[in-house]
Amino acid sequence: MSKQVNILYISLSGNTKAFIGKLTQYFSKQGITVNALNVKEFPEFTKLKLPFVTFLPAFLKGGNGTDNGYTEILTTILGDYLAYENNYIHCYGIIGSGNRNFNKQFALTAKQYAKRFGFPLIAEYELRGTESDVLRIAQRIMEQQKVFEK
Ligand SMILES: Cc1cc2nc3c(=O)[nH]c(=O)nc-3n(C[C@H](O)[C@H](O)[C@H](O)COP(=O)(O)O)c2cc1C
């Protein structure tokens, strides 16, 4: 099993970044190194060569989550990064987050990306996540990485 987890993500108000910080601590206790890149902090695109997992919080324009409000705002740079030089082919899954107050729009952008790029949606969590989210998502990442490496 790989002892490395590469993460491509975007965090605008810090929740996703905080969650990845907790996940990194958890993985490091298992001897697994995390390399995480926040597209907001490093907006220069590079061609990615190693398998990675993507984290994407939902930012959608208005809407009621039922029949409108599907337009992604603020995070489109992550989609551009995935599309750049076909980087998405190395992505073994996406993890979506958001706020459950948005009802049907909860974590919707990650679902849209899964459909658009053809990688699986492997988990969802809310805001900064809980300790049990960390455990559950760490496990899902390792499972999915294994499937991808085969
Ligand atoms: C303008 C705006 C629009 C948002 N739209 C959604 C949404 O459609 N669905 C959802 O689940 N969460 C939505 N959220 C909540 C964010 O996804 C949530 O706060 C997330 O944890 C932010 O991650 P970040 O702090 O890493 O940027 C929205 C937040 C803002 C400020």
The ligand as an ORCA input file, in Angstrom:
! r2SCAN-3c Opt
* xyz 0 1
  C     -21.479     32.171     -1.239
  C     -21.526     30.794     -0.634
  C     -22.239     29.804     -1.306
  C     -22.307     28.508     -0.763
  N     -23.024     27.555     -1.432
  C     -23.128     26.305     -0.891
  C     -23.908     25.315     -1.542
  O     -24.519     25.539     -2.580
  N     -23.963     24.063     -0.986
  C     -23.322     23.764      0.179
  O     -23.403     22.622      0.626
  N     -22.580     24.695      0.832
  C     -22.474     25.943      0.327
  N     -21.729     26.900      0.983
  C     -21.015     26.515      2.220
  C     -19.558     26.159      1.984
  O     -19.434     25.086      1.063
  C     -18.932     25.706      3.318
  O     -18.917     26.791      4.201
  C     -17.534     25.131      3.132
  O     -17.146     24.492      4.335
  C     -16.516     26.206      2.792
  O     -15.245     25.610      2.627
  P     -13.914     26.483      2.751
  O     -13.978     27.216      4.095
  O     -12.805     25.501      2.716
  O     -13.865     27.444      1.618
  C     -21.646     28.195      0.467
  C     -20.938     29.203      1.124
  C     -20.873     30.493      0.595
  C     -20.099     31.561      1.347
*
